[in-house]
Amino acid sequence: MTKEKIDPKAFSLWLHHGQSAVRIEIPYTKRGIKGMNVGGKETYLMAIDAFTTQFSNIDELINYIREKALARIKTIPNEEINMRITYNGDYPFNGNLSLIFSDNIELIQFINVNQIKGRFHFLNPYVYNWQKFIFETFKNHPYSAEYRMFMTNLNNPYYASDLLITLAKHKGEILNQEECVIGPLSEYYNIRGNTIANKHLETELKKIYQNKIVPFNERAEQKSQNFRSTIEPVRFVKTSKNEAYNNDQPYQLNLFAENDNHKTR
């Protein structure tokens, strides 16, 4: 049986108003592989994110589209307009396609230091450190059980099923610290999903702790307690001590290497 393959260049940004739908042309940039131009009406998901993260919110994005005449919406108020990202490939895609704006600093960092494409090498600093974090967190932290449940739940809204199924299938190998490469971590759509998940990770782990870890007869009492009074916060991988103490968002995963001197597992 042939494995379904996601086309990395088959994503589009759409503007909807009433019964009309307009596919927006993403500005071209020479940030593709070997300096190739990327953009257009059907392109890399990363190219769409590189465009939308220039704006603070959907209103700014719509105003830009109106000013540049990328769609005929001159007299249509913003509140009557919706925007969404779609995947137009041959096979179904179930990853997160939320629009991302300038408040996702982690994704903007990733976009700024990488070429625009659909898949990255497993030694890319972000991918490498994300896998390292998963290996460490699945086993060695007070909230490991919650994180394992979060990352193997097929209803997880942040990642595509390829990653969730892979982590569930190879959970034993990860817990035993066996040498392996988690392939779906390299997919851009899972990387962007991870940057979204990181913004909500504490809340997600708290829900799992209260709903699945705490015995049923103790849940009412536990819900009145602070999650962080029982789950010790940690700074995640590849952050200096100064950054750890001065960071304004201490629970956000920092997966960017301080240098590129990393080794394979």
Accessible surface in RSA format (square Angstrom, percent):
REM  Atomic radii and reference values for relative SASA: ProtOr
REM  Chains: A
REM  Algorithm: Lee & Richards
REM  Probe-radius: 1.40
REM  Slices: 20
REM RES _ NUM      All-atoms   Total-Side   Main-Chain    Non-polar    All polar
REM                ABS   REL    ABS   REL    ABS   REL    ABS   REL    ABS   REL
RES MET A   1   236.79 122.6 146.70  97.1  90.09 214.5 123.41 104.9 113.38 150.2
RES THR A   2   116.16  82.6  94.95  96.3  21.21  50.6  64.77  87.0  51.39  77.7
RES LYS A   3   178.77  87.2 160.09  98.2  18.68  44.5 111.89 100.7  66.87  71.2
RES GLU A   4    89.70  51.5  75.88  57.4  13.82  32.9  22.84  44.2  66.87  54.6
RES LYS A   5   161.17  78.6 151.24  92.8   9.94  23.7  97.24  87.5  63.93  68.1
RES ILE A   6    39.05  22.2  27.76  20.7  11.29  27.2  27.76  20.0  11.29  30.6
RES ASP A   7    64.13  44.9  59.40  59.1   4.73  11.2  21.91  51.6  42.22  42.1
RES PRO A   8    52.54  38.3  47.93  43.7   4.61  16.7  51.56  42.6   0.98   6.1
RES LYS A   9   108.76  53.1 106.50  65.3   2.25   5.4  54.53  49.1  54.22  57.8
RES ALA A  10     1.50   1.4   1.50   2.3   0.00   0.0   1.50   2.1   0.00   0.0
RES PHE A  11     4.00   2.0   4.00   2.5   0.00   0.0   4.00   2.4   0.00   0.0
RES SER A  12     0.60   0.5   0.00   0.0   0.60   1.4   0.60   1.3   0.00   0.0
RES LEU A  13     0.14   0.1   0.00   0.0   0.14   0.4   0.00   0.0   0.14   0.4
RES TRP A  14    58.80  23.6  58.80  28.5   0.00   0.0  57.24  30.5   1.56   2.5
RES LEU A  15     0.00   0.0   0.00   0.0   0.00   0.0   0.00   0.0   0.00   0.0
RES HIS A  16    42.14  23.0  41.72  29.0   0.42   1.1  27.26  28.1  14.88  17.3
RES HIS A  17    32.82  17.9  30.07  20.9   2.75   7.0  19.87  20.5  12.95  15.1
RES GLY A  18    75.80  93.5   0.00   N/A  75.80  93.5  41.85 114.9  33.95  76.0
RES GLN A  19   191.28 107.0 151.69 110.9  39.59  94.3  68.35 145.5 122.93  93.2
RES SER A  20    52.93  44.7  45.66  60.9   7.28  16.8  17.11  36.4  35.82  50.2
RES ALA A  21    51.65  47.5  24.31  37.5  27.35  62.2  24.31  34.2  27.35  72.4
RES VAL A  22    44.79  29.5  42.23  38.2   2.56   6.2  44.79  38.9   0.00   0.0
RES ARG A  23    75.75  31.8  69.13  35.2   6.62  15.8   5.66   7.7  70.09  42.5
RES ILE A  24     0.10   0.1   0.00   0.0   0.10   0.2   0.00   0.0   0.10   0.3
RES GLU A  25    74.09  42.5  69.93  52.9   4.15   9.9  18.86  36.5  55.23  45.1
RES ILE A  26     2.93   1.7   2.93   2.2   0.00   0.0   2.93   2.1   0.00   0.0
RES PRO A  27    61.17  44.6  45.73  41.7  15.44  56.1  56.26  46.4   4.91  30.5
RES TYR A  28   130.72  61.0 100.49  57.2  30.23  78.7  67.94  51.1  62.78  77.4
RES THR A  29    45.25  32.2  38.37  38.9   6.89  16.4  32.22  43.3  13.03  19.7
RES LYS A  30   154.77  75.5 134.61  82.6  20.16  48.0  77.42  69.7  77.36  82.4
RES ARG A  31    76.55  32.1  71.11  36.2   5.44  13.0  50.28  68.7  26.27  15.9
RES GLY A  32     0.78   1.0   0.00   N/A   0.78   1.0   0.18   0.5   0.60   1.3
RES ILE A  33    78.87  44.9  75.84  56.5   3.03   7.3  75.84  54.6   3.03   8.2
RES LYS A  34   187.87  91.7 149.02  91.4  38.85  92.5 106.42  95.8  81.45  86.8
RES GLY A  35    37.79  46.6   0.00   N/A  37.79  46.6  24.45  67.1  13.34  29.9
RES MET A  36   121.46  62.9 114.04  75.5   7.41  17.7  91.73  78.0  29.72  39.4
RES ASN A  37    85.40  58.9  62.68  60.6  22.73  54.7  13.15  31.7  72.25  69.8
RES VAL A  38    12.86   8.5   8.89   8.1   3.97   9.6  12.86  11.2   0.00   0.0
RES GLY A  39     9.09  11.2   0.00   N/A   9.09  11.2   0.00   0.0   9.09  20.4
RES GLY A  40     3.51   4.3   0.00   N/A   3.51   4.3   3.51   9.6   0.00   0.0
RES LYS A  41   108.70  53.0 102.21  62.7   6.49  15.4  47.30  42.6  61.40  65.4
RES GLU A  42    82.65  47.5  62.72  47.5  19.93  47.5  18.24  35.3  64.41  52.6
RES THR A  43     4.73   3.4   2.33   2.4   2.40   5.7   2.95   4.0   1.77   2.7
RES TYR A  44    21.44  10.0  21.44  12.2   0.00   0.0   8.62   6.5  12.82  15.8
RES LEU A  45     5.35   3.0   3.62   2.6   1.73   4.4   3.62   2.5   1.73   4.7
RES MET A  46     0.35   0.2   0.00   0.0   0.35   0.8   0.00   0.0   0.35   0.5
RES ALA A  47     3.69   3.4   1.44   2.2   2.25   5.1   1.84   2.6   1.85   4.9
RES ILE A  48     0.00   0.0   0.00   0.0   0.00   0.0   0.00   0.0   0.00   0.0
RES ASP A  49     0.00   0.0   0.00   0.0   0.00   0.0   0.00   0.0   0.00   0.0
RES ALA A  50    21.38  19.7  13.58  21.0   7.80  17.7  14.66  20.6   6.72  17.8
RES PHE A  51     6.21   3.1   4.51   2.8   1.70   4.4   5.76   3.5   0.45   1.3
RES THR A  52     0.00   0.0   0.00   0.0   0.00   0.0   0.00   0.0   0.00   0.0
RES THR A  53    12.74   9.1   6.65   6.7   6.09  14.5   0.54   0.7  12.20  18.4
RES GLN A  54   126.60  70.8  90.87  66.4  35.73  85.1  38.13  81.2  88.47  67.1
RES PHE A  55    19.92  10.0  19.83  12.3   0.08   0.2  19.92  12.1   0.00   0.0
RES SER A  56    63.09  53.3  47.22  63.0  15.88  36.6  19.64  41.8  43.46  60.9
RES ASN A  57    66.05  45.5  65.24  63.0   0.81   1.9  26.28  63.2  39.77  38.4
RES ILE A  58    62.56  35.6  61.68  45.9   0.88   2.1  61.68  44.4   0.88   2.4
RES ASP A  59    67.42  47.2  67.42  67.1   0.00   0.0  16.92  39.8  50.50  50.4
RES GLU A  60    74.21  42.6  69.77  52.8   4.44  10.6  28.54  55.2  45.67  37.3
RES LEU A  61     0.00   0.0   0.00   0.0   0.00   0.0   0.00   0.0   0.00   0.0
RES ILE A  62     1.60   0.9   1.60   1.2   0.00   0.0   1.60   1.2   0.00   0.0
RES ASN A  63    56.09  38.7  55.58  53.7   0.51   1.2  13.90  33.4  42.19  40.8
RES TYR A  64    59.91  28.0  58.27  33.2   1.63   4.2  33.85  25.4  26.06  32.1
RES ILE A  65     0.00   0.0   0.00   0.0   0.00   0.0   0.00   0.0   0.00   0.0
RES ARG A  66    60.05  25.2  47.17  24.0  12.88  30.7  32.00  43.7  28.06  17.0
RES GLU A  67   134.76  77.4  98.40  74.4  36.36  86.6  44.85  86.7  89.91  73.4
RES LYS A  68   119.32  58.2  98.28  60.3  21.05  50.1  45.44  40.9  73.89  78.7
RES ALA A  69    84.04  77.3  57.65  89.0  26.39  60.0  59.63  84.0  24.41  64.7
RES LEU A  70    56.51  31.5  37.78  27.0  18.74  47.1  42.58  29.9  13.93  37.5
RES ALA A  71    11.23  10.3   0.00   0.0  11.23  25.5   6.67   9.4   4.56  12.1
RES ARG A  72   229.54  96.4 210.82 107.5  18.72  44.6  89.20 121.9 140.34  85.1
RES ILE A  73     0.61   0.3   0.05   0.0   0.56   1.3   0.44   0.3   0.17   0.5
RES LYS A  74   180.42  88.0 160.64  98.6  19.78  47.1 103.08  92.8  77.34  82.4
RES THR A  75   126.86  90.2  95.74  97.1  31.12  74.2  76.41 102.6  50.45  76.3
RES ILE A  76    34.61  19.7  31.78  23.7   2.83   6.8  33.08  23.8   1.53   4.2
RES PRO A  77    54.66  39.8  43.54  39.7  11.12  40.4  54.36  44.9   0.31   1.9
RES ASN A  78    29.66  20.5  23.01  22.2   6.65  16.0  11.31  27.2  18.35  17.7
RES GLU A  79   151.76  87.1 110.22  83.4  41.53  98.9  67.55 130.7  84.20  68.7
RES GLU A  80   105.96  60.8  90.84  68.7  15.13  36.0  36.74  71.1  69.23  56.5
RES ILE A  81     7.17   4.1   0.00   0.0   7.17  17.3   0.02   0.0   7.15  19.4
RES ASN A  82   105.24  72.6 104.69 101.2   0.56   1.3  20.01  48.2  85.23  82.4
RES MET A  83    17.32   9.0   0.00   0.0  17.32  41.2   0.17   0.1  17.14  22.7
RES ARG A  84   127.00  53.3 126.40  64.4   0.59   1.4  49.45  67.6  77.55  47.0
RES ILE A  85     8.03   4.6   0.00   0.0   8.03  19.4   0.00   0.0   8.03  21.8
RES THR A  86    20.06  14.3  17.71  18.0   2.35   5.6  19.84  26.7   0.21   0.3
RES TYR A  87    34.87  16.3   8.67   4.9  26.20  68.2   8.39   6.3  26.47  32.6
RES ASN A  88    57.55  39.7  25.51  24.7  32.04  77.1  21.73  52.3  35.82  34.6
RES GLY A  89    25.43  31.4   0.00   N/A  25.43  31.4   4.86  13.3  20.58  46.1
RES ASP A  90   141.69  99.2 103.94 103.5  37.75  89.3  25.80  60.7 115.89 115.6
RES TYR A  91    85.37  39.9  81.61  46.4   3.76   9.8  45.92  34.5  39.46  48.6
RES PRO A  92   109.99  80.2  87.72  80.0  22.28  81.0  99.46  82.1  10.54  65.5
RES PHE A  93    35.38  17.7   3.28   2.0  32.10  83.5   5.39   3.3  29.99  85.8
RES ASN A  94    94.35  65.1  68.30  66.0  26.05  62.7  40.15  96.6  54.20  52.4
RES GLY A  95    13.02  16.1   0.00   N/A  13.02  16.1   0.70   1.9  12.33  27.6
RES ASN A  96    21.01  14.5  13.93  13.5   7.08  17.0   6.51  15.7  14.50  14.0
RES LEU A  97    41.31  23.0  28.43  20.3  12.89  32.4  30.05  21.1  11.26  30.3
RES SER A  98    56.31  47.6  44.55  59.5  11.76  27.1  28.56  60.8  27.75  38.9
RES LEU A  99    34.14  19.0  14.38  10.3  19.76  49.7  14.38  10.1  19.76  53.2
RES ILE A 100     8.15   4.6   5.70   4.2   2.45   5.9   8.15   5.9   0.00   0.0
RES PHE A 101    31.10  15.6  29.28  18.1   1.82   4.7  29.28  17.8   1.82   5.2
RES SER A 102    37.58  31.8  31.88  42.5   5.70  13.1  20.15  42.9  17.43  24.4
RES ASP A 103    92.73  65.0  75.06  74.7  17.66  41.8  43.83 103.2  48.89  48.8
RES ASN A 104     4.71   3.2   3.47   3.4   1.23   3.0   2.85   6.9   1.86   1.8
RES ILE A 105    98.78  56.2  96.70  72.0   2.08   5.0  96.70  69.6   2.08   5.7
RES GLU A 106     3.80   2.2   3.03   2.3   0.77   1.8   3.56   6.9   0.24   0.2
RES LEU A 107     0.00   0.0   0.00   0.0   0.00   0.0   0.00   0.0   0.00   0.0
RES ILE A 108    38.05  21.7  38.05  28.3   0.00   0.0  38.05  27.4   0.00   0.0
RES GLN A 109    84.47  47.2  81.85  59.8   2.63   6.3  24.31  51.7  60.17  45.6
RES PHE A 110     0.17   0.1   0.17   0.1   0.00   0.0   0.17   0.1   0.00   0.0
RES ILE A 111     5.73   3.3   5.73   4.3   0.00   0.0   5.73   4.1   0.00   0.0
RES ASN A 112   104.07  71.8  74.66  72.1  29.41  70.8  20.74  49.9  83.32  80.5
RES VAL A 113   107.56  70.8  72.95  66.0  34.61  83.4  81.74  71.0  25.83  70.0
RES ASN A 114    24.66  17.0  16.46  15.9   8.20  19.7   7.01  16.9  17.65  17.1
RES GLN A 115    80.66  45.1  73.49  53.7   7.17  17.1  30.30  64.5  50.36  38.2
RES ILE A 116     0.72   0.4   0.59   0.4   0.13   0.3   0.59   0.4   0.13   0.3
RES LYS A 117    50.94  24.9  50.59  31.0   0.35   0.8   9.05   8.1  41.90  44.6
RES GLY A 118    12.71  15.7   0.00   N/A  12.71  15.7   7.81  21.4   4.90  11.0
RES ARG A 119   121.00  50.8 110.04  56.1  10.96  26.1  51.42  70.3  69.58  42.2
RES PHE A 120     8.59   4.3   3.32   2.1   5.27  13.7   5.83   3.5   2.76   7.9
RES HIS A 121   110.39  60.3  97.50  67.8  12.89  33.0  77.67  80.1  32.71  38.1
RES PHE A 122    66.60  33.3  62.25  38.6   4.34  11.3  62.25  37.7   4.34  12.4
RES LEU A 123    50.78  28.3  47.60  34.1   3.18   8.0  48.21  33.9   2.57   6.9
RES ASN A 124    19.74  13.6  12.76  12.3   6.98  16.8   8.33  20.0  11.41  11.0
RES PRO A 125    35.41  25.8  35.41  32.3   0.00   0.0  35.41  29.2   0.00   0.0
RES TYR A 126     2.38   1.1   1.53   0.9   0.85   2.2   1.53   1.1   0.85   1.0
RES VAL A 127     3.13   2.1   3.13   2.8   0.00   0.0   3.13   2.7   0.00   0.0
RES TYR A 128    40.13  18.7  37.94  21.6   2.19   5.7  14.70  11.0  25.43  31.3
RES ASN A 129     0.45   0.3   0.45   0.4   0.00   0.0   0.00   0.0   0.45   0.4
RES TRP A 130     0.00   0.0   0.00   0.0   0.00   0.0   0.00   0.0   0.00   0.0
RES GLN A 131    17.00   9.5  17.00  12.4   0.00   0.0   5.91  12.6  11.10   8.4
RES LYS A 132    63.05  30.8  62.86  38.6   0.20   0.5  25.15  22.6  37.90  40.4
RES PHE A 133     2.20   1.1   2.20   1.4   0.00   0.0   2.20   1.3   0.00   0.0
RES ILE A 134     0.00   0.0   0.00   0.0   0.00   0.0   0.00   0.0   0.00   0.0
RES PHE A 135     0.71   0.4   0.69   0.4   0.02   0.1   0.69   0.4   0.02   0.1
RES GLU A 136    56.38  32.4  56.14  42.5   0.24   0.6  23.59  45.6  32.80  26.8
RES THR A 137     0.09   0.1   0.09   0.1   0.00   0.0   0.00   0.0   0.09   0.1
RES PHE A 138     0.00   0.0   0.00   0.0   0.00   0.0   0.00   0.0   0.00   0.0
RES LYS A 139   106.15  51.8  83.83  51.4  22.31  53.1  49.18  44.3  56.97  60.7
RES ASN A 140    96.97  66.9  67.56  65.3  29.41  70.8  29.16  70.2  67.81  65.5
RES HIS A 141    50.37  27.5  38.27  26.6  12.11  31.0  27.58  28.4  22.80  26.5
RES PRO A 142    81.23  59.2  46.08  42.0  35.15 127.8  59.76  49.3  21.48 133.5
RES TYR A 143     2.20   1.0   2.20   1.3   0.00   0.0   1.79   1.3   0.41   0.5
RES SER A 144     7.95   6.7   7.59  10.1   0.35   0.8   7.59  16.2   0.35   0.5
RES ALA A 145    34.45  31.7  31.02  47.9   3.43   7.8  31.61  44.5   2.84   7.5
RES GLU A 146     4.33   2.5   4.33   3.3   0.00   0.0   0.00   0.0   4.33   3.5
RES TYR A 147     2.22   1.0   2.22   1.3   0.00   0.0   1.36   1.0   0.86   1.1
RES ARG A 148    57.95  24.3  57.81  29.5   0.14   0.3   3.95   5.4  54.00  32.7
RES MET A 149    69.63  36.1  62.40  41.3   7.23  17.2  66.04  56.1   3.59   4.8
RES PHE A 150     8.86   4.4   7.70   4.8   1.16   3.0   8.80   5.3   0.06   0.2
RES MET A 151     0.01   0.0   0.01   0.0   0.00   0.0   0.00   0.0   0.01   0.0
RES THR A 152    28.88  20.5  15.66  15.9  13.22  31.5   4.09   5.5  24.79  37.5
RES ASN A 153    55.51  38.3  48.32  46.7   7.18  17.3  13.40  32.2  42.11  40.7
RES LEU A 154   111.97  62.4  88.15  63.1  23.81  59.9  88.15  61.9  23.81  64.1
RES ASN A 155   130.05  89.7 108.39 104.7  21.66  52.2  28.27  68.0 101.78  98.4
RES ASN A 156    10.75   7.4   0.52   0.5  10.23  24.6   3.37   8.1   7.38   7.1
RES PRO A 157    82.59  60.2  63.46  57.8  19.13  69.5  74.97  61.9   7.62  47.3
RES TYR A 158    19.77   9.2  19.53  11.1   0.24   0.6   8.62   6.5  11.15  13.7
RES TYR A 159     7.26   3.4   2.55   1.5   4.71  12.3   0.41   0.3   6.85   8.4
RES ALA A 160     4.79   4.4   4.28   6.6   0.51   1.2   4.28   6.0   0.51   1.3
RES SER A 161    32.53  27.5  31.11  41.5   1.43   3.3  13.16  28.0  19.38  27.1
RES ASP A 162    42.61  29.9  33.69  33.5   8.93  21.1  35.19  82.8   7.43   7.4
RES LEU A 163     0.00   0.0   0.00   0.0   0.00   0.0   0.00   0.0   0.00   0.0
RES LEU A 164     1.37   0.8   1.37   1.0   0.00   0.0   1.37   1.0   0.00   0.0
RES ILE A 165    89.79  51.1  88.36  65.8   1.44   3.5  89.46  64.4   0.33   0.9
RES THR A 166    30.50  21.7  28.56  29.0   1.94   4.6  14.52  19.5  15.98  24.2
RES LEU A 167     0.31   0.2   0.17   0.1   0.14   0.3   0.31   0.2   0.00   0.0
RES ALA A 168    48.35  44.5  32.36  49.9  15.99  36.4  33.14  46.7  15.21  40.3
RES LYS A 169   160.67  78.4 126.09  77.4  34.58  82.3  79.71  71.7  80.96  86.2
RES HIS A 170    56.56  30.9  56.13  39.0   0.43   1.1  37.90  39.1  18.66  21.7
RES LYS A 171    79.15  38.6  79.03  48.5   0.13   0.3  29.12  26.2  50.03  53.3
RES GLY A 172    40.47  49.9   0.00   N/A  40.47  49.9  33.45  91.8   7.02  15.7
RES GLU A 173    55.19  31.7  53.57  40.5   1.62   3.9  18.52  35.8  36.67  29.9
RES ILE A 174     0.16   0.1   0.16   0.1   0.00   0.0   0.16   0.1   0.00   0.0
RES LEU A 175    46.80  26.1  46.23  33.1   0.57   1.4  46.23  32.5   0.57   1.5
RES ASN A 176    99.57  68.7  77.17  74.6  22.40  53.9  14.74  35.5  84.83  82.0
RES GLN A 177    82.56  46.2  58.57  42.8  23.99  57.1  39.35  83.8  43.21  32.8
RES GLU A 178    81.98  47.1  75.40  57.0   6.57  15.6  33.28  64.4  48.70  39.8
RES GLU A 179   143.72  82.5 111.86  84.6  31.85  75.8  39.25  75.9 104.46  85.3
RES CYS A 180    28.58  21.6  18.44  20.6  10.14  23.8  25.80  65.4   2.79   3.0
RES VAL A 181    80.87  53.2  54.98  49.8  25.89  62.4  54.98  47.8  25.89  70.2
RES ILE A 182     4.93   2.8   2.79   2.1   2.14   5.2   3.72   2.7   1.20   3.3
RES GLY A 183    22.28  27.5   0.00   N/A  22.28  27.5  18.89  51.8   3.39   7.6
RES PRO A 184    19.45  14.2  17.02  15.5   2.43   8.8  19.03  15.7   0.42   2.6
RES LEU A 185     0.07   0.0   0.07   0.1   0.00   0.0   0.07   0.1   0.00   0.0
RES SER A 186     2.74   2.3   2.74   3.7   0.00   0.0   0.35   0.7   2.40   3.4
RES GLU A 187    35.60  20.4  35.60  26.9   0.00   0.0   1.00   1.9  34.60  28.3
RES TYR A 188     3.82   1.8   3.82   2.2   0.00   0.0   3.82   2.9   0.00   0.0
RES TYR A 189    17.98   8.4  16.64   9.5   1.34   3.5   9.28   7.0   8.70  10.7
RES ASN A 190     0.00   0.0   0.00   0.0   0.00   0.0   0.00   0.0   0.00   0.0
RES ILE A 191     0.00   0.0   0.00   0.0   0.00   0.0   0.00   0.0   0.00   0.0
RES ARG A 192     0.00   0.0   0.00   0.0   0.00   0.0   0.00   0.0   0.00   0.0
RES GLY A 193     0.00   0.0   0.00   N/A   0.00   0.0   0.00   0.0   0.00   0.0
RES ASN A 194     0.83   0.6   0.83   0.8   0.00   0.0   0.00   0.0   0.83   0.8
RES THR A 195     0.15   0.1   0.00   0.0   0.15   0.3   0.00   0.0   0.15   0.2
RES ILE A 196    21.10  12.0  21.10  15.7   0.00   0.0  21.10  15.2   0.00   0.0
RES ALA A 197     0.61   0.6   0.61   0.9   0.00   0.0   0.61   0.9   0.00   0.0
RES ASN A 198     7.20   5.0   1.07   1.0   6.13  14.8   0.18   0.4   7.02   6.8
RES LYS A 199    87.69  42.8  51.88  31.8  35.80  85.2  40.55  36.5  47.14  50.2
RES HIS A 200    81.81  44.7  78.54  54.6   3.27   8.4  46.90  48.3  34.91  40.6
RES LEU A 201     7.74   4.3   7.18   5.1   0.57   1.4   7.18   5.0   0.57   1.5
RES GLU A 202    56.65  32.5  52.57  39.8   4.08   9.7  17.46  33.8  39.19  32.0
RES THR A 203    80.76  57.4  78.18  79.3   2.58   6.1  46.07  61.9  34.69  52.4
RES GLU A 204    25.02  14.4  24.97  18.9   0.05   0.1   0.16   0.3  24.85  20.3
RES LEU A 205     1.75   1.0   1.75   1.3   0.00   0.0   1.75   1.2   0.00   0.0
RES LYS A 206    74.19  36.2  74.19  45.5   0.00   0.0  25.22  22.7  48.97  52.2
RES LYS A 207    99.49  48.5  98.92  60.7   0.57   1.4  56.23  50.6  43.27  46.1
RES ILE A 208    21.40  12.2  19.46  14.5   1.94   4.7  21.40  15.4   0.00   0.0
RES TYR A 209    30.28  14.1  30.28  17.2   0.00   0.0  15.49  11.6  14.79  18.2
RES GLN A 210    21.30  11.9  21.25  15.5   0.06   0.1   0.82   1.8  20.48  15.5
RES ASN A 211    70.02  48.3  63.23  61.1   6.78  16.3  17.48  42.1  52.54  50.8
RES LYS A 212   122.21  59.6  94.49  58.0  27.72  66.0  62.44  56.2  59.77  63.7
RES ILE A 213    63.88  36.4  44.39  33.1  19.49  47.0  46.35  33.4  17.53  47.6
RES VAL A 214     6.56   4.3   3.69   3.3   2.87   6.9   5.30   4.6   1.25   3.4
RES PRO A 215    72.94  53.2  61.16  55.8  11.78  42.8  72.94  60.2   0.00   0.0
RES PHE A 216   168.89  84.5 155.48  96.3  13.41  34.9 155.48  94.3  13.41  38.4
RES ASN A 217   131.88  90.9  93.84  90.7  38.04  91.6  43.55 104.8  88.33  85.4
RES GLU A 218    75.18  43.2  73.48  55.6   1.69   4.0  20.89  40.4  54.29  44.3
RES ARG A 219    62.28  26.1  62.27  31.7   0.00   0.0  14.38  19.7  47.89  29.0
RES ALA A 220    89.63  82.4  67.99 104.9  21.64  49.2  74.96 105.6  14.67  38.9
RES GLU A 221   113.79  65.3 103.97  78.7   9.82  23.4  42.87  82.9  70.92  57.9
RES GLN A 222    32.48  18.2  29.82  21.8   2.66   6.3   0.23   0.5  32.25  24.5
RES LYS A 223   117.75  57.4  96.50  59.2  21.25  50.6  45.06  40.6  72.69  77.4
RES SER A 224    97.01  82.0  56.14  74.9  40.88  94.2  51.52 109.7  45.49  63.7
RES GLN A 225    66.30  37.1  56.06  41.0  10.24  24.4  28.89  61.5  37.41  28.4
RES ASN A 226    98.21  67.7  85.08  82.2  13.13  31.6  27.21  65.5  71.00  68.6
RES PHE A 227     6.70   3.4   2.37   1.5   4.33  11.3   6.16   3.7   0.54   1.5
RES ARG A 228    43.44  18.2  30.25  15.4  13.19  31.4  19.86  27.1  23.57  14.3
RES SER A 229    83.43  70.5  40.33  53.8  43.10  99.3  46.65  99.3  36.79  51.5
RES THR A 230    64.01  45.5  34.77  35.3  29.23  69.7  41.53  55.8  22.47  34.0
RES ILE A 231     7.80   4.4   7.78   5.8   0.01   0.0   7.80   5.6   0.00   0.0
RES GLU A 232   108.75  62.4 107.00  80.9   1.75   4.2  38.43  74.3  70.32  57.4
RES PRO A 233    50.91  37.1  39.98  36.4  10.93  39.7  40.12  33.1  10.79  67.1
RES VAL A 234    36.38  23.9  24.97  22.6  11.41  27.5  32.95  28.6   3.43   9.3
RES ARG A 235    62.32  26.2  36.06  18.4  26.26  62.5  35.34  48.3  26.98  16.4
RES PHE A 236    22.32  11.2  11.16   6.9  11.16  29.0  15.47   9.4   6.86  19.6
RES VAL A 237    14.12   9.3   6.17   5.6   7.95  19.2  14.12  12.3   0.00   0.0
RES LYS A 238    68.04  33.2  51.62  31.7  16.42  39.1  17.74  16.0  50.30  53.6
RES THR A 239    28.01  19.9   1.05   1.1  26.96  64.3   1.05   1.4  26.96  40.8
RES SER A 240    44.63  37.7  36.76  49.1   7.87  18.1  39.33  83.7   5.30   7.4
RES LYS A 241   168.22  82.1 161.94  99.4   6.28  14.9 106.38  95.8  61.84  65.9
RES ASN A 242   112.10  77.3 109.92 106.2   2.18   5.2  19.57  47.1  92.53  89.4
RES GLU A 243    80.32  46.1  74.91  56.7   5.41  12.9  35.91  69.5  44.41  36.3
RES ALA A 244    25.57  23.5  14.55  22.5  11.02  25.1  14.55  20.5  11.02  29.2
RES TYR A 245   184.68  86.2 152.97  87.0  31.72  82.5 108.69  81.7  75.99  93.7
RES ASN A 246   113.09  78.0  90.56  87.5  22.53  54.2  33.10  79.7  79.99  77.3
RES ASN A 247    58.42  40.3  37.63  36.4  20.80  50.1   9.46  22.8  48.96  47.3
RES ASP A 248   138.98  97.4 107.37 106.9  31.62  74.8  35.99  84.7 102.99 102.7
RES GLN A 249   101.40  56.7  96.91  70.8   4.49  10.7  31.64  67.4  69.76  52.9
RES PRO A 250    60.09  43.8  57.62  52.5   2.47   9.0  57.62  47.6   2.47  15.3
RES TYR A 251    77.54  36.2  73.17  41.6   4.37  11.4  46.31  34.8  31.23  38.5
RES GLN A 252    37.34  20.9  33.07  24.2   4.27  10.2  13.91  29.6  23.43  17.8
RES LEU A 253     3.54   2.0   1.75   1.2   1.80   4.5   1.75   1.2   1.80   4.8
RES ASN A 254    32.55  22.4  29.45  28.5   3.10   7.5   9.16  22.1  23.38  22.6
RES LEU A 255     0.00   0.0   0.00   0.0   0.00   0.0   0.00   0.0   0.00   0.0
RES PHE A 256    34.31  17.2  30.59  18.9   3.72   9.7  30.61  18.6   3.70  10.6
RES ALA A 257    23.57  21.7   1.46   2.3  22.11  50.3   1.46   2.1  22.11  58.6
RES GLU A 258   108.17  62.1  69.07  52.3  39.10  93.1  39.11  75.7  69.06  56.4
RES ASN A 259    78.63  54.2  66.26  64.0  12.37  29.8  31.22  75.1  47.41  45.8
RES ASP A 260   102.62  71.9  86.35  85.9  16.27  38.5  29.07  68.4  73.55  73.3
RES ASN A 261   128.92  88.9 101.24  97.8  27.68  66.6  33.80  81.3  95.12  91.9
RES HIS A 262    39.28  21.5  16.74  11.6  22.53  57.6  11.26  11.6  28.02  32.6
RES LYS A 263   170.09  83.0 164.11 100.7   5.99  14.3 110.70  99.6  59.39  63.3
RES THR A 264    82.80  58.9  63.74  64.6  19.06  45.4  33.93  45.6  48.87  73.9
RES ARG A 265    91.86  38.6  56.33  28.7  35.53  84.6  43.03  58.8  48.82  29.6
END  Absolute sums over single chains surface
CHAIN  1 A    14411.5      11666.9       2744.5       7270.9       7140.6
END  Absolute sums over all chains
TOTAL         14411.5      11666.9       2744.5       7270.9       7140.6
